[in-house]
């Protein structure tokens, strides 16, 4: 994945003890929706991690 430019969701994932595998799955899913918009991609990954969306949805 590219370097973070707008929202440091890796820091959030670390603070929430979210595994890299979960982050990778969320990134892959969000990339489908926002393949060409880096800011929206990072924002939605961050929001999905913070909301713990990935716990209730099979990615």
N, CA and C atoms as a LAMMPS dump frame, in Angstrom:
ITEM: TIMESTEP
0
ITEM: NUMBER OF ATOMS
177
ITEM: BOX BOUNDS ff ff ff
-5.0000000000000000e+02 5.0000000000000000e+02
-5.0000000000000000e+02 5.0000000000000000e+02
-5.0000000000000000e+02 5.0000000000000000e+02
ITEM: ATOMS id mol type element x y z
1 1 1 N 0.849 -1.18 0
2 1 2 C 0 0 0
3 1 3 C 0.889 1.235 0
4 2 1 N 0.389 2.313 -0.538
5 2 2 C 1.122 3.569 -0.594
6 2 3 C 1.3 4.156 0.801
7 3 1 N 2.164 5.14 0.905
8 3 2 C 2.357 5.794 2.195
9 3 3 C 1.129 6.632 2.55
10 4 1 N 0.931 6.839 3.827
11 4 2 C -0.189 7.628 4.33
12 4 3 C 0.05 9.093 3.969
13 5 1 N -0.999 9.749 3.462
14 5 2 C -0.881 11.157 3.101
15 5 3 C -1.813 12.048 3.914
16 6 1 N -2.963 11.535 4.308
17 6 2 C -3.984 12.38 4.922
18 6 3 C -4.377 11.939 6.332
19 7 1 N -4.689 10.67 6.51
20 7 2 C -5.195 10.164 7.788
21 7 3 C -4.35 8.979 8.233
22 8 1 N -3.71 9.101 9.381
23 8 2 C -2.812 8.053 9.858
24 8 3 C -3.605 6.93 10.535
25 9 1 N -4.233 6.109 9.715
26 9 2 C -5.04 5.017 10.263
27 9 3 C -4.181 3.881 10.803
28 10 1 N -2.912 3.815 10.445
29 10 2 C -2.025 2.807 11.032
30 10 3 C -1.821 3.098 12.52
31 11 1 N -1.709 4.364 12.875
32 11 2 C -1.57 4.741 14.279
33 11 3 C -2.829 4.348 15.047
34 12 1 N -3.973 4.622 14.472
35 12 2 C -5.241 4.268 15.108
36 12 3 C -5.347 2.762 15.288
37 13 1 N -4.979 2.015 14.252
38 13 2 C -5.018 0.551 14.331
39 13 3 C -4.107 0.055 15.456
40 14 1 N -2.939 0.663 15.582
41 14 2 C -2.019 0.277 16.646
42 14 3 C -2.587 0.567 18.026
43 15 1 N -3.176 1.748 18.17
44 15 2 C -3.764 2.132 19.457
45 15 3 C -4.94 1.23 19.835
46 16 1 N -5.647 0.721 18.824
47 16 2 C -6.807 -0.136 19.07
48 16 3 C -6.444 -1.62 19.056
49 17 1 N -5.166 -1.922 18.897
50 17 2 C -4.677 -3.305 18.833
51 17 3 C -5.352 -4.102 17.721
52 18 1 N -5.506 -3.478 16.561
53 18 2 C -6.083 -4.14 15.39
54 18 3 C -4.937 -4.737 14.589
55 19 1 N -5.057 -5.997 14.251
56 19 2 C -3.973 -6.687 13.549
57 19 3 C -3.786 -6.151 12.135
58 20 1 N -2.591 -6.344 11.611
59 20 2 C -2.277 -5.918 10.243
60 20 3 C -3.149 -6.659 9.24
61 21 1 N -3.513 -7.896 9.536
62 21 2 C -4.391 -8.653 8.64
63 21 3 C -5.751 -7.98 8.499
64 22 1 N -6.29 -7.496 9.602
65 22 2 C -7.584 -6.787 9.564
66 22 3 C -7.439 -5.497 8.773
67 23 1 N -6.357 -4.743 9.033
68 23 2 C -6.126 -3.496 8.293
69 23 3 C -6.042 -3.786 6.798
70 24 1 N -5.333 -4.831 6.431
71 24 2 C -5.202 -5.187 5.014
72 24 3 C -6.558 -5.525 4.397
73 25 1 N -7.385 -6.255 5.134
74 25 2 C -8.715 -6.61 4.614
75 25 3 C -9.583 -5.364 4.432
76 26 1 N -9.535 -4.458 5.406
77 26 2 C -10.319 -3.23 5.3
78 26 3 C -9.812 -2.396 4.128
79 27 1 N -8.501 -2.276 3.993
80 27 2 C -7.929 -1.524 2.868
81 27 3 C -8.391 -2.09 1.531
82 28 1 N -8.361 -3.387 1.412
83 28 2 C -8.763 -4.036 0.157
84 28 3 C -10.225 -3.739 -0.169
85 29 1 N -11.073 -3.819 0.842
86 29 2 C -12.5 -3.57 0.64
87 29 3 C -12.765 -2.111 0.268
88 30 1 N -12.131 -1.2 0.972
89 30 2 C -12.35 0.23 0.71
90 30 3 C -11.771 0.63 -0.645
91 31 1 N -10.677 0.01 -1.048
92 31 2 C -10.047 0.326 -2.343
93 31 3 C -11.005 0.07 -3.501
94 32 1 N -11.913 -0.891 -3.332
95 32 2 C -12.912 -1.172 -4.375
96 32 3 C -13.823 0.036 -4.591
97 33 1 N -14.14 0.742 -3.515
98 33 2 C -15.031 1.901 -3.595
99 33 3 C -14.324 3.167 -4.026
100 34 1 N -13.074 3.316 -3.616
101 34 2 C -12.335 4.544 -3.883
102 34 3 C -10.967 4.222 -4.5
103 35 1 N -10.947 3.683 -5.708
104 35 2 C -9.671 3.281 -6.295
105 35 3 C -8.77 4.458 -6.698
106 36 1 N -9.35 5.614 -6.941
107 36 2 C -8.568 6.736 -7.458
108 36 3 C -8.578 7.973 -6.571
109 37 1 N -9.13 7.863 -5.384
110 37 2 C -9.206 9.018 -4.495
111 37 3 C -8.539 8.668 -3.168
112 38 1 N -7.278 9.042 -3.038
113 38 2 C -6.476 8.661 -1.879
114 38 3 C -7.063 9.204 -0.571
115 39 1 N -7.515 10.453 -0.575
116 39 2 C -8.046 11.03 0.656
117 39 3 C -9.31 10.304 1.117
118 40 1 N -10.227 10.04 0.199
119 40 2 C -11.455 9.33 0.566
120 40 3 C -11.143 7.904 1.005
121 41 1 N -10.185 7.275 0.347
122 41 2 C -9.764 5.926 0.715
123 41 3 C -9.282 5.906 2.167
124 42 1 N -8.342 6.797 2.495
125 42 2 C -7.793 6.82 3.851
126 42 3 C -8.859 7.175 4.877
127 43 1 N -9.725 8.117 4.557
128 43 2 C -10.793 8.507 5.472
129 43 3 C -11.707 7.332 5.787
130 44 1 N -12.106 6.589 4.761
131 44 2 C -13.027 5.478 4.979
132 44 3 C -12.362 4.292 5.668
133 45 1 N -11.083 4.069 5.416
134 45 2 C -10.363 3.025 6.164
135 45 3 C -10.33 3.412 7.638
136 46 1 N -9.98 4.664 7.925
137 46 2 C -9.926 5.128 9.302
138 46 3 C -11.291 4.986 9.978
139 47 1 N -12.342 5.397 9.31
140 47 2 C -13.681 5.317 9.891
141 47 3 C -14.091 3.864 10.143
142 48 1 N -13.77 2.974 9.211
143 48 2 C -14.118 1.56 9.387
144 48 3 C -13.372 0.964 10.574
145 49 1 N -12.111 1.325 10.725
146 49 2 C -11.344 0.811 11.859
147 49 3 C -11.883 1.352 13.175
148 50 1 N -12.122 2.659 13.247
149 50 2 C -12.602 3.27 14.492
150 50 3 C -13.991 2.774 14.883
151 51 1 N -14.828 2.485 13.901
152 51 2 C -16.184 2.039 14.21
153 51 3 C -16.249 0.546 14.53
154 52 1 N -15.127 -0.135 14.316
155 52 2 C -15.045 -1.588 14.503
156 52 3 C -16.011 -2.313 13.562
157 53 1 N -16.296 -1.692 12.444
158 53 2 C -17.147 -2.24 11.389
159 53 3 C -16.727 -3.654 11.003
160 54 1 N -15.451 -3.878 10.93
161 54 2 C -14.903 -5.155 10.507
162 54 3 C -15.266 -6.301 11.448
163 55 1 N -15.663 -6.006 12.674
164 55 2 C -16.064 -7.08 13.611
165 55 3 C -17.389 -7.701 13.243
166 56 1 N -18.277 -6.907 12.653
167 56 2 C -19.626 -7.387 12.37
168 56 3 C -19.842 -7.802 10.921
169 57 1 N -18.855 -7.56 10.08
170 57 2 C -18.998 -7.847 8.653
171 57 3 C -17.89 -8.791 8.22
172 58 1 N -18.262 -9.777 7.462
173 58 2 C -17.271 -10.704 6.914
174 58 3 C -16.655 -10.07 5.68
175 59 1 N -15.409 -9.62 5.807
176 59 2 C -14.709 -9.004 4.683
177 59 3 C -14.112 -10.105 3.881
